[in-house]
Amino acid sequence: MNPFDLSGRVAAVTGANTGIGQAIAVALAAAGADVALIGRTPATDTAQQIRALGRRAAIVSADLSTIEPVDRVVAGTLEALGRLDILINNAGIIRRADAVDFTEEDWDAVVDTNLKSVFFLSQAVGRHMIAQGRGRIINIASMLTFQGGVRVPSYTASKSGIGGLTKLLANEWAKHGVTVNAIAPGYIATNNTAALQADPVRNTAIVDRIPAGRWGDPADLGGAAVFLASDAAAYVQGHVLAVDGGWLAR
């Protein structure tokens, strides 16, 4: 058997409308999974790509800036696709300002979406996975899980928290057959990084520091997601896998 085959599995991917979430959702479908696309903006283009691969796609509406919809996400996925084996916690936002000027509103908005909702959605999905004796949870971390960054205090705090939360859930749930890991993307060309790409000074500094010599593409994360979601990673727990073109090795 192919240990990377996800046939018969169902994944729920948050923030699957564009960028990293879309690329991961399509990669999971290409490996055989059916996919529930979770977000406040209907991921119609992602659904079309998944269906073109011969897999099922369901759009589940949920605004994860609060924890209110987490139970509906689980129920909606089960109702539409019949099971839930894989959760990708990808939805996230970023706010930029100097630390001395950063507002409580921007702090709460980012931490609530990037960390609080991730925990409570993982909790709801984890209960289901523990009951069925198997599951895969993959969080999307960041280079700022390891580093401090500049002008993104709430984002750095949230992504540092994701690293710790990944390890904690792995410690508690490994005995139940549920693996919990994270992917830390490097500098990936998405809407969230548009401001950096447009800044000629920052863009040049970033590319010069990446051994691969380029920004990453969202599709570069697909293989890592398939691996961590598959039987090939059954003994991988609490790990934060950097997909960064060598950024951390520099």
C-alpha positions as CSV (number, residue, x, y, z in Angstrom):
1,M,0.0,0.0,0.0
2,N,1.0,3.6,-0.6
3,P,1.5,5.2,2.8
4,F,0.8,8.6,1.3
5,D,-2.6,7.6,-0.1
6,L,-5.4,9.6,1.5
7,S,-8.2,7.8,-0.3
8,G,-11.3,7.5,1.8
9,R,-10.2,10.2,4.2
10,V,-12.0,13.6,4.7
11,A,-10.0,16.8,5.5
12,A,-11.3,20.1,6.8
13,V,-9.2,23.1,5.7
14,T,-9.7,26.5,7.1
15,G,-9.0,29.6,5.1
16,A,-9.1,27.6,1.9
17,N,-10.2,30.3,-0.5
18,T,-6.7,31.4,-1.7
19,G,-3.0,31.0,-1.0
20,I,-1.7,28.4,1.4
21,G,-5.0,27.0,2.4
22,Q,-6.1,26.6,-1.2
23,A,-2.8,24.9,-2.2
24,I,-3.0,22.5,0.7
25,A,-6.7,21.6,0.1
26,V,-5.9,20.8,-3.6
27,A,-2.8,18.8,-2.6
28,L,-4.8,16.7,-0.2
29,A,-7.5,16.1,-2.9
30,A,-4.8,15.0,-5.3
31,A,-3.7,12.5,-2.8
32,G,-7.2,11.1,-2.6
33,A,-9.0,13.0,0.2
34,D,-12.4,14.7,0.1
35,V,-12.2,18.2,1.5
36,A,-14.5,20.5,3.5
37,L,-13.5,24.1,2.8
38,I,-14.0,26.2,5.9
39,G,-14.1,30.0,5.8
40,R,-16.2,33.2,5.7
41,T,-15.6,33.6,2.0
42,P,-16.9,30.7,-0.1
43,A,-14.0,28.8,-1.6
44,T,-15.7,28.2,-4.9
45,D,-12.6,28.2,-7.1
46,T,-10.9,25.7,-4.7
47,A,-14.0,23.5,-4.8
48,Q,-13.9,23.5,-8.6
49,Q,-10.2,22.4,-8.6
50,I,-10.9,19.6,-6.1
51,R,-13.9,18.3,-8.1
52,A,-11.8,18.4,-11.3
53,L,-9.6,15.9,-9.5
54,G,-12.6,13.6,-9.0
55,R,-12.9,14.3,-5.3
56,R,-15.8,15.7,-3.3
57,A,-15.7,19.2,-2.0
58,A,-18.0,20.9,0.5
59,I,-18.1,24.6,1.4
60,V,-18.8,25.2,5.1
61,S,-19.4,28.8,6.0
62,A,-17.7,29.9,9.2
63,D,-16.1,33.2,10.5
64,L,-13.2,32.0,12.7
65,S,-12.6,35.5,14.1
66,T,-14.6,34.1,17.0
67,I,-15.1,30.6,18.4
68,E,-18.8,30.6,17.9
69,P,-18.9,28.4,14.8
70,V,-16.5,25.7,15.8
71,D,-19.1,23.1,16.6
72,R,-20.9,23.9,13.4
73,V,-17.7,23.3,11.4
74,V,-17.5,19.8,12.7
75,A,-21.2,19.1,12.2
76,G,-21.2,20.7,8.8
77,T,-18.3,18.6,7.6
78,L,-19.8,15.4,9.0
79,E,-23.1,16.1,7.4
80,A,-21.6,17.0,4.0
81,L,-18.9,14.4,3.7
82,G,-19.7,11.7,6.3
83,R,-16.5,11.7,8.3
84,L,-13.6,13.8,9.5
85,D,-10.0,12.5,9.6
86,I,-7.8,15.6,9.0
87,L,-7.9,19.2,10.2
88,I,-5.7,21.9,8.7
89,N,-5.8,25.0,10.9
90,N,-4.7,27.5,8.2
91,A,-7.0,30.6,8.6
92,G,-5.1,33.6,9.9
93,I,-4.7,37.3,9.7
94,I,-1.9,39.8,10.3
95,R,-1.8,43.4,11.4
96,R,1.4,45.6,11.1
97,A,2.5,48.5,13.3
98,D,5.4,49.4,15.5
99,A,5.2,47.8,18.9
100,V,4.9,51.2,20.6
101,D,1.9,52.1,18.6
102,F,0.1,48.7,18.5
103,T,-3.5,48.8,19.5
104,E,-5.5,46.4,21.7
105,E,-8.0,46.0,18.8
106,D,-5.3,44.7,16.5
107,W,-3.9,42.5,19.2
108,D,-7.2,40.9,19.9
109,A,-8.2,40.5,16.3
110,V,-5.1,38.6,15.4
111,V,-4.8,36.4,18.6
112,D,-8.5,35.5,18.5
113,T,-8.3,34.3,14.9
114,N,-4.8,32.8,14.8
115,L,-4.6,31.2,18.2
116,K,-7.9,31.1,20.2
117,S,-10.0,29.8,17.3
118,V,-7.3,27.3,16.4
119,F,-7.4,25.8,19.9
120,F,-11.2,25.6,20.2
121,L,-11.6,24.2,16.7
122,S,-8.9,21.7,17.5
123,Q,-10.7,20.9,20.7
124,A,-14.0,20.2,18.9
125,V,-12.4,18.2,16.2
126,G,-10.1,16.4,18.7
127,R,-13.1,15.1,20.6
128,H,-14.4,13.5,17.4
129,M,-11.0,12.1,16.5
130,I,-10.4,10.7,20.0
131,A,-13.8,9.0,19.9
132,Q,-12.9,7.4,16.5
133,G,-9.4,6.4,17.6
134,R,-7.6,8.2,14.8
135,G,-6.9,11.7,13.3
136,R,-4.5,14.2,12.0
137,I,-4.3,17.8,13.0
138,I,-1.9,20.1,11.2
139,N,-1.5,23.7,12.3
140,I,0.1,26.4,10.1
141,A,2.9,28.0,12.1
142,S,5.4,30.6,10.7
143,M,9.0,31.6,10.7
144,L,7.9,33.8,13.6
145,T,7.2,30.6,15.6
146,F,11.0,30.6,15.9
147,Q,11.9,34.3,15.4
148,G,10.7,37.6,16.6
149,G,10.1,39.6,13.4
150,V,9.4,43.3,13.4
151,R,6.1,45.3,13.5
152,V,3.9,42.3,13.9
153,P,3.7,41.8,17.7
154,S,0.3,40.0,17.8
155,Y,1.2,37.8,14.8
156,T,4.5,36.8,16.4
157,A,2.7,36.0,19.7
158,S,0.0,34.0,18.0
159,K,2.5,31.9,15.9
160,S,4.8,31.3,18.9
161,G,1.7,30.1,20.6
162,I,0.9,27.7,17.8
163,G,4.2,26.0,18.3
164,G,3.6,25.4,21.9
165,L,-0.1,24.4,21.4
166,T,1.0,21.9,18.8
167,K,3.3,20.2,21.3
168,L,0.8,20.3,24.1
169,L,-2.0,18.7,22.0
170,A,0.4,16.1,20.7
171,N,1.4,15.2,24.3
172,E,-2.2,14.7,25.3
173,W,-3.7,13.1,22.2
174,A,-0.9,10.8,20.9
175,K,-2.2,7.9,23.0
176,H,-5.5,8.2,21.3
177,G,-4.1,7.8,17.8
178,V,-4.3,11.5,17.0
179,T,-1.2,13.2,15.6
180,V,-0.7,16.9,16.0
181,N,2.0,18.7,14.0
182,A,2.6,22.0,12.3
183,I,4.0,23.4,9.1
184,A,6.0,26.6,9.4
185,P,6.0,28.3,5.9
186,G,8.9,30.5,5.0
187,Y,8.3,33.6,3.0
188,I,5.5,32.5,0.7
189,A,4.0,34.8,-2.0
190,T,0.4,35.3,-0.7
191,N,-2.0,38.2,0.1
192,N,-0.6,38.3,3.6
193,T,2.9,39.1,2.3
194,A,1.9,41.4,-0.5
195,A,3.2,44.5,1.4
196,L,6.7,42.9,1.8
197,Q,6.8,41.8,-1.8
198,A,5.9,45.4,-2.9
199,D,8.7,46.9,-0.7
200,P,11.8,46.9,-2.9
201,V,14.2,47.2,0.0
202,R,12.6,44.5,2.2
203,N,11.9,42.2,-0.8
204,T,15.6,42.3,-1.8
205,A,16.8,41.7,1.7
206,I,14.4,38.7,2.1
207,V,15.3,37.0,-1.2
208,D,19.0,37.5,-0.6
209,R,18.8,35.7,2.7
210,I,16.8,32.7,1.3
211,P,19.3,30.0,0.1
212,A,16.7,28.9,-2.5
213,G,16.9,32.4,-3.9
214,R,13.2,32.9,-4.3
215,W,9.9,33.4,-2.5
216,G,8.0,30.2,-1.9
217,D,4.9,29.3,-3.8
218,P,1.8,28.1,-1.9
219,A,2.1,24.8,-3.8
220,D,5.5,24.2,-2.1
221,L,3.6,23.4,1.1
222,G,1.4,20.6,-0.5
223,G,3.8,17.8,-0.1
224,A,4.5,18.5,3.6
225,A,0.7,18.6,4.3
226,V,0.1,15.3,2.5
227,F,3.0,13.7,4.5
228,L,1.8,14.9,7.9
229,A,-1.8,13.9,7.0
230,S,-0.8,10.4,5.9
231,D,0.0,7.1,7.4
232,A,3.7,7.8,6.6
233,A,3.7,10.3,9.5
234,A,2.0,8.0,12.0
235,Y,4.9,8.3,14.5
236,V,5.5,12.0,13.9
237,Q,4.2,14.0,16.9
238,G,4.5,17.6,18.1
239,H,6.8,18.6,15.3
240,V,7.0,21.9,13.5
241,L,8.2,21.3,10.0
242,A,9.8,24.3,8.3
243,V,9.2,24.7,4.6
244,D,11.3,27.7,4.1
245,G,13.8,27.4,1.2
246,G,16.5,27.1,3.8
247,W,15.7,30.4,5.7
248,L,16.3,28.9,9.2
249,A,19.4,27.1,8.1
250,R,21.1,30.4,7.1
